[in-house]
Amino acid sequence: MYPRSVRAIQAGALFVSALQRGDELKTSQIQRAVAVALDAYGDAGCAGRVAQEFGDHPETAAVRMRWARAAVAILEGQSVLGARRMSAADGSVSGGNAATKPPAIRSA
């Protein structure tokens, strides 16, 4: 087995968390969800649950994992290929006020 990156571990934990893709979330909510999932299941447990979902529901699992990876990248202040540019200036994933903020990450 090869070592996984912190970003991959966080994405897996977010994937198995109770947070929903359609919600506009604050970065603190995402960080808390990652911590809770890792405390509850551990790294290997999260990876196992991700694998189970990809086996049972590959189409929806792929969409959720893209969301989780984009959210984790935004937490780190990195841009993600295919994700809309976002600001985390106010501590939320979607950024400032509704008139000037970029749209939140949403999947089709």
Secondary structure in CASP SS format (residue, H / E / C, confidence):
PFRMAT SS
TARGET T0000
AUTHOR 0000-0000-0000
METHOD secondary structure of the structure
MODEL  1
M C 1.00
Y C 1.00
P C 1.00
R C 1.00
S C 1.00
V H 1.00
R H 1.00
A H 1.00
I H 1.00
Q H 1.00
A H 1.00
G H 1.00
A H 1.00
L H 1.00
F H 1.00
V H 1.00
S C 1.00
A C 1.00
L C 1.00
Q C 1.00
R C 1.00
G C 1.00
D C 1.00
E C 1.00
L C 1.00
K E 1.00
T H 1.00
S H 1.00
Q H 1.00
I H 1.00
Q H 1.00
R H 1.00
A H 1.00
V H 1.00
A H 1.00
V H 1.00
A H 1.00
L H 1.00
D H 1.00
A H 1.00
Y H 1.00
G H 1.00
D H 1.00
A H 1.00
G H 1.00
C H 1.00
A H 1.00
G H 1.00
R H 1.00
V H 1.00
A H 1.00
Q H 1.00
E H 1.00
F H 1.00
G H 1.00
D H 1.00
H C 1.00
P H 1.00
E H 1.00
T H 1.00
A H 1.00
A H 1.00
V H 1.00
R H 1.00
M H 1.00
R H 1.00
W H 1.00
A H 1.00
R H 1.00
A H 1.00
A H 1.00
V H 1.00
A H 1.00
I H 1.00
L H 1.00
E C 1.00
G C 1.00
Q C 1.00
S C 1.00
V C 1.00
L C 1.00
G C 1.00
A C 1.00
R C 1.00
R C 1.00
M C 1.00
S C 1.00
A C 1.00
A C 1.00
D C 1.00
G C 1.00
S E 1.00
V C 1.00
S C 1.00
G C 1.00
G C 1.00
N C 1.00
A C 1.00
A C 1.00
T C 1.00
K C 1.00
P C 1.00
P C 1.00
A C 1.00
I C 1.00
R C 1.00
S C 1.00
A C 1.00
END
